[in-house]
């Protein structure tokens, strides 16, 4: 089997690359990535393996330089005859930003870039499977507080919290437009956060939001809303394993499901055990979020309800010498709080039935304990300014 992997240096893509490299059934992995030279590309790929001291096989792992924004990408890939032996494509590359200022870039990468890859894929003589890494959250923000099934998406009537989920929904539609059904495999991870192993996570994605919430301690969100979260190593193992089993479906949720979902309250308890100095967590009605923002602008009215929580106001004064820092964190945190409020859990019975080697994931409030030292070191402002 010869695989073409996009997003090989990303959070999920990096974990996929290492996992794939250990599979004896795979001969070559062509890694599509941005680089100015082949030497730079090799260094980037080596760094992925260096994080957890994995073996880098330069004969098996082959860089393919390119850019999803390149207007000529399809022609460039078609002209690269080395790629004619590709029989599996795993499309992991995506712009995952939730910030509205990047909406155009998100759309160009996740839809425009995908279509260029698909136009090339159609020309491949031996293509067997196009595995698209989407997201379970394409179901949109109208579904709340219940179990969500694969067949409910994509739904063009769904409204979305962020452009990212909108583009991933349309990505599935593009794949259906360009490829025959028998070549399509769509995997939809739920929220991917951290690593279940006692290792340094490859990326602070989502853990940044956890670290920010931990820093604030006063959280305007429903603490009992269910959260479907999985570690990146679990996601990668499931994504790869699906290539080697008899599949009874074309679309799979990779998720915690109802048996291993968590809540903000449970995660907060795990954080409090490690971070003991800040005030205890307090979860409040979301309506207080605007008052927190007003406080950060020194515009909070004297009769505002937020004054009933002086412990947190004093804590913020001590923690944030410049109130604008709190404002920046809240702006970055906003969409994450929106997802928390949805209370969505994604059915994972298809995955567990079709892949015997994949068992139920650990709840996030359990495995997050492996990442506490990492959470402590996350640069919160950097994460908010570069979402």
C-alpha positions, -999 to +999 in steps of 0.1 A: +000+000+000+013+035-009-003+064+009-004+101+001-009+120+033-017+157+035-012+178+067+016+155+077+032+181+101-001+190+118-015+179+151-035+150+138-014+145+106+018+142+126+003+114+148-010+097+116+024+098+100+041+081+129+013+055+132+014+048+094+052+045+094+050+015+118+026-004+096+043-032+077+015-033+051+025+002+040+054+006+015+056+043+010+041+074+026+042+105+004+039+135+027+024+166+012+038+197+030+049+233+026+086+238+023+111+259+003+134+229-004+135+192+000+161+195+028+137+218+048+109+193+041+130+164+055+139+184+086+102+192+092+093+155+089+122+144+111+110+168+138+076+151+139+094+118+148+118+134+172+090+147+195+084+112+209+117+096+198+101+075+170+122+061+142+122+081+110+126+058+079+137+081+051+132+053+025+096+049+035+087+086+041+089+108+010+083+145+010+061+161-017+063+199-016+032+219-023+006+243-011-032+240-010-034+276-021-014+270-053-037+276-083-017+250-102-016+224-076-037+198-095-015+201-126+017+199-104+005+167-088-006+151-121+028+159-135+046+141-106+047+106-121+063+093-088+028+096-073+011+073-099+015+043-075-006+060-048-036+038-039-047+055-007-051+093+000-056+105+036-066+141+035-057+155+069-047+190+059-070+218+070-071+253+084-087+248+118-089+285+129-121+295+147-113+332+143-136+351+119-106+371+105-094+339+089-127+328+074-116+334+038-084+315+043-103+287+060-126+284+030-098+285+005-078+258+022-106+235+033-127+237+002-106+251-026-075+231-016-095+199-012-110+203-046-076+206-062-065+174-044-097+156-056-092+167-092-058+150-091-071+120-072-096+113-101-066+108-124-048+082-103-048+048-120-048+027-087-068+048-062-087+025-039-096+048-010-098+085-003-100+089+035-112+124+044-107+136+080-137+157+087-153+166+120-183+154+139-193+190+146-204+195+110-239+186+124-241+223+133-253+243+163-290+235+160-286+200+175-283+203+213-280+180+243-284+147+226-266+118+208-258+126+172-256+099+145-235+098+113-265+098+089-276+132+102-249+150+083-241+167+060-272+188+063-272+220+042-298+235+065-275+233+095-262+266+109-226+268+122-208+284+151-176+288+130-166+288+093-144+257+099-173+233+105-191+248+075-162+241+052-157+206+065-194+199+058-190+212+022-158+192+019-178+160+023-201+172-005-172+179-027-159+144-023-192+129-032-193+151-063-159+140-076-154+104-064-174+071-067-189+059-034-168+028-033-136+049-030-148+072-002-141+068+035-151+097+057-140+098+093-154+124+117-134+129+149-151+147+177-131+173+197-095+161+197-076+172+229-043+161+242-028+126+244-038+097+265-002+086+269+023+101+294+040+121+267+042+157+257+012+164+233+022+174+198+001+206+199-018+228+224-049+227+202-080+226+225-056+223+255-051+261+251-089+265+258-086+243+288-056+262+301-074+295+296-105+283+314-082+271+342-067+305+344-100+323+345-118+300+370-151+319+367-167+303+336-200+314+320-210+280+307-232+251+317-209+228+337-231+198+332-233+200+294-218+168+279-185+170+261-174+145+235-135+145+235-109+121+225-070+120+226-051+124+194-034+090+197-068+074+199-080+094+169-050+084+148-052+047+157-088+046+147-083+066+114-055+042+104-072+010+115-102+017+094-080+012+063-074-024+072-108-038+081-139-048+063-160-016+065-198-018+066-202+020+063-187+049+044-188+074+073-176+069+109-176+090+140-144+087+160-156+098+194-160+091+230-197+084+226-222+083+254-201+059+275-170+080+278-181+116+273-172+141+300-184+175+313-167+208+321-174+201+357-154+168+356-125+184+338-125+213+363-122+188+392-092+172+375-076+207+371-083+217+407-064+187+420-032+199+402-037+237+402-045+244+438-036+281+442-063+299+421-099+302+434-122+272+430-140+269+397-173+287+395-197+281+366-222+308+359-250+316+334-237+325+300-254+358+303-226+369+326-200+367+298-208+401+286-204+415+321-169+399+323-161+416+291-174+449+305-152+445+336-122+439+313-129+473+298-134+490+331-170+497+322-189+473+345-219+490+361-221+492+399-253+473+400-241+444+378-246+409+390-209+402+386-201+422+417-216+394+437-184+375+430-157+397+445-133+368+450-129+365+412-128+402+405-099+405+429-082+374+415-084+389+380-070+422+392-040+404+406-037+380+376-042+404+348-022+436+354-035+448+320-073+441+317-069+440+279-052+406+283-084+392+297-103+407+268-080+390+243-084+356+261-122+359+261-123+367+224-103+336+217-123+315+241-158+326+228-163+299+201-150+271+224-176+281+250-202+280+223-193+244+215-194+234+252-230+248+255-242+225+227-240+193+248-234+171+217-223+135+220-215+115+189-225+079+185-195+057+181-211+023+177-201+019+140-164+023+148-165-001+178-184-027+158-163-026+126-128-022+142-124-049+169-089-036+179-104-002+188-120-001+223-138+026+241-117+057+246-108+070+281-129+100+293-111+133+289-112+141+326-091+110+332-065+112+305-060+150+308-041+143+340-012+133+318-010+168+304-010+190+335+026+201+333+021+209+296-010+229+303+009+249+329+034+260+303+010+270+276+014+307+265-022+318+268-019+352+250+001+336+222-026+310+217-054+337+217-036+359+192-027+330+168-058+308+169 
